[in-house]
Amino acid sequence: MRMMLKFSVPTESGNAAFKDGSLGKNMESIMGKLKPEAAYFGILDGKRRGGILFFEMADASRVVEVVEPFFLSFDAEVELTPVMTAEDLRKGLANAGPH
């Protein structure tokens, strides 16, 4: 299932990770494991580092291994949401429509 992961890093822990060099290193490790089809990063609320990643997750048991690196490395807030492509939506609507 395609998932959208949104994360936000508190300024204090983000600054510490930036200063000690672990921000980029840990993010590269996370990206290498998730292999997202798309990833976007930016500033949230003018004060927090954050991003949105889109990736495939075949098994719900992977939730733990997906979110824990964000908690442990960055003390991040994380949201994990199933999402669809336009084609997935068309198929779903066709299957759910009046029969």
Residue pairs with C-beta under 8 A, 6 or more apart in sequence:
1 56
1 57
1 58
1 82
2 37
2 54
2 55
2 56
2 57
2 82
2 83
2 84
2 85
2 88
3 54
3 55
3 56
3 57
3 66
3 80
3 81
3 82
3 83
4 52
4 53
4 54
4 79
4 80
4 81
4 82
4 83
5 34
5 52
5 53
5 54
5 55
5 66
5 67
5 70
5 78
5 79
5 80
5 81
6 50
6 51
6 52
6 78
6 79
6 81
7 50
7 51
7 52
7 53
7 70
7 74
7 76
7 77
7 78
7 79
8 44
8 48
8 49
8 50
8 76
8 77
9 17
9 48
9 49
9 50
9 74
9 75
9 76
10 48
10 74
10 75
10 76
10 77
11 47
11 48
11 49
13 74
13 75
13 76
14 23
14 48
14 49
14 74
17 23
17 26
17 73
17 74
22 73
23 49
23 74
26 69
26 73
26 74
29 69
30 69
30 70
30 73
31 39
31 53
33 65
33 69
34 53
34 55
34 66
35 55
36 53
36 54
36 55
37 54
37 55
37 56
38 53
38 54
39 51
39 52
39 53
39 54
40 51
40 52
40 53
41 49
41 50
41 51
42 50
42 51
43 49
43 50
44 50
54 83
57 63
57 66
63 80
66 80
67 78
67 80
70 76
70 78
71 78
84 92
